[in-house]
Amino acid sequence: MKTLKNIMMALLLTVSGTALADDYAYLTIDQTGGETSFAVSNIAKITFDANNMVLHLTDGTQTTLPLAQLSKMFFADKDATGIATIGTQQSGISIKDGVLRVSAEQGATVAIYDAGGRAVRMLKAGEKETEVNLNGMVKGVYIVKVGTQTKKVMNK
């Protein structure tokens, strides 16, 4: 009887464990200054160095996030349905004639995300104003994140 009980418990744990192994679509990271989502299919691997979490993306780029700024990360199985917070302070992010202009500290990471939260471009800011030609990209809404500033822009 005890053996049957153990077999039933093992079977129950196996079935319940399988039911919890969902196929998640997004990794969402809460950090100082906002929330960032990455499509799981775009993440090749995640590594950690001294004080950073490094997401190695399938397009060959990397996103480095300081661990001190991370407050929570979780997986979600649904697409992002909106933009939680858009900075209202004056920012150095503008777009005109398909050219994105970013004024930021040299070396700052400039991240461009599509409306679905997928990172489409990552680059480092130059000495002066950094320009990114968006004419080759699909027309639509993009989210640009520089440091703690986040702004929604429209590529027309």
Residue pairs with C-beta under 8 A, 6 or more apart in sequence:
22 77
23 77
24 40
24 75
24 76
24 77
25 39
25 40
25 41
25 76
25 77
25 78
25 79
26 37
26 38
26 39
26 40
26 75
26 76
26 77
26 78
26 79
26 80
26 117
27 37
27 38
27 40
27 43
27 73
27 74
27 75
28 35
28 36
28 37
28 38
28 73
28 74
28 75
28 76
29 35
29 36
29 37
29 38
29 65
29 70
29 72
29 73
30 70
30 71
30 72
30 73
31 65
31 66
31 69
31 70
31 71
32 69
32 71
32 148
33 69
33 147
33 148
33 149
33 150
34 84
34 85
34 145
34 148
34 150
35 84
35 85
36 65
36 111
36 113
36 117
36 145
37 76
37 80
37 113
37 117
38 55
38 57
38 63
38 117
38 118
38 119
39 116
39 117
39 118
40 75
41 58
42 57
42 58
42 59
42 118
42 119
43 55
43 56
43 57
43 58
44 56
44 57
44 58
45 56
46 53
46 54
46 55
46 56
47 53
47 54
47 56
48 54
48 67
51 66
51 67
51 68
52 64
52 65
52 66
52 67
53 64
53 65
53 67
53 70
54 62
54 63
54 64
54 65
55 62
55 63
55 64
55 65
56 62
57 63
57 119
57 122
61 119
61 122
62 122
63 109
63 111
63 119
63 122
64 109
79 116
79 117
80 116
80 117
83 143
83 152
85 150
86 150
86 151
86 152
87 148
87 149
87 150
87 151
89 149
91 146
91 149
91 151
92 101
92 102
92 103
92 104
92 129
92 146
92 149
93 100
93 101
93 102
93 103
93 144
93 146
93 149
93 151
93 153
94 100
94 101
94 153
95 101
95 134
95 153
95 154
95 155
98 133
98 134
98 135
98 155
98 156
99 131
99 132
99 133
99 134
99 135
100 112
100 131
100 132
100 133
100 134
100 144
100 153
101 129
101 130
101 131
102 110
102 125
102 129
102 130
102 131
102 132
102 144
102 146
103 128
103 129
103 130
104 110
104 125
104 130
104 146
104 147
105 125
105 147
106 125
106 126
106 127
107 124
107 125
108 124
108 125
108 146
108 147
109 122
109 123
109 124
109 125
109 146
109 147
110 121
110 122
110 123
110 124
110 125
110 130
110 132
110 144
110 145
110 146
111 119
111 121
111 122
111 144
111 145
111 146
112 119
112 120
112 121
112 122
112 132
112 142
112 143
112 144
112 145
113 119
113 120
113 142
113 143
113 144
113 145
114 120
114 138
114 140
114 141
114 142
114 143
115 140
115 141
115 142
115 143
117 143
120 137
120 142
121 132
123 130
123 132
125 146
134 142
134 155
137 155
138 155
139 155
139 156
140 154
140 155
141 152
141 153
141 154
141 155
142 152
142 153
142 154
142 155
143 150
143 151
143 152
143 153
144 150
144 151
144 152
144 153
145 151
